[in-house]
Amino acid sequence: MALPSIMGSRRCFYRILACLWAIVTALNAWRALAAPVGGLYEATVPIAEKTETARNDGVRNAMAQVLIKLTGDRGSAQRQEAQPLLRDAQRYVRELRFEDIATPGPDKPRPYLWVQFDPAALGPALAGTGLPLWGQDRPAVLVWLALDEGGTTSLVGPDDNRGYTELIQRQMARRGLSSIPPLLDLEDQNRMSAAALKQEQAAVIRAASARYGAEAVVSALLSHGDNGPWAGRFVLYFNGQTLSWNAKGQDAEEVAAEGADDIADAIAVRYARAAPAPQAPLQTVELVVEGVHSLQNYADLQRYLRSLNGVTAVNVSRAEGDRLTLVLNTKAGAQAIADSLAYNAMLQPSADNVPGHYRLAP
């Protein structure tokens, strides 16, 4: 559905446009919220036992994990700026509970502590530390997973009842990334094989992944011998690059955690930016965006721009056909906005190469 042309007063048009956007957002909430990652202010951490002492230690460890998710920096908990938040971790807790979580293998479920912190309290406190912030809008990661056991390699799909798919998803979520397992339906089986993944056939992997539209694609191979250590091979296809890592550990969970850390590090370095100081003056940044053909385009664009660090409001100042002129209220500044947009495929520089002019990716 095309955006309506400007008729009557500008104020009336923008009021109608805002109302329509709100309706589209409400009716398509599942779609609009697909890209932003949830659970950034919560963490599940292992504990030795279900006692008050273990709980207190677990809350601090959960805060350290949440800081890693929010900053994209796995060393953030060791930085001096983070120490006040770690010392006062209890004051930011909204909810917590003990859990027993099973992992692949014969071991009994292990005790864990789930902690959720209050975003309204922790968010501003974190912004005031000067630590980098990684926005909520993050690339979804398609993960092709294969298991090598006894010399036989097989793809692992979403119906895996051994827990490996869930393990990978949990470890990716630990770093603030949402992972998508492929369907492994007939189309996937015709395009992808365990052999192609093991041999790291990039062309095959990219072609099989195209249907999912994920910005980042990972091939993960977990292997182990009889009662021996585990090994992992992880390859990330992202932003036109191919990066790879090897990992070793005593169990699949340790290997998956190391692989997830390397993947998240490679992605976060392109997205995380220093948070604007709370006392920074509010600025306006103008963007011109072409290719806004529908109300869904407009809703997705609004959601994405509002997710950028330092952006407090996004307003339309002009609409001509599929071309919108937007004014962003931000403390980050024009260069920081441009840097953030450069690391996301949603907005691409327009054909006129004018700074601040973009085209919405189809």
Protein Blocks (a to p, Z undefined) as FASTA:
>chain_A
ZZdddehjfklmmmmmmmmmmmmmmmmmmmmmmmpcghklgccdddfbdcfklmmmmmmm
mmmmmmmmmnopaklmmpmklmmmmmmmmmmpmbdcddddddedjbdcdddddddddfkl
mmmmmmmnopacddfbdcdddddddddeehiacdddfklcnommmmmmmmmmmnopacdd
dfkimklmmmpcfklmmnopaklmmmmmmmnopabdcdddddddehiacdddddddeehi
acddddddfbfklmmmmmmmmmmmmmmmmmgccdddfklccdddddddehiabfklmmmm
mmmmmmpghiabdcdfbdehjaccdddddfkbjmlmmmmmmmpckbccdfklpghiacdd
ZZ
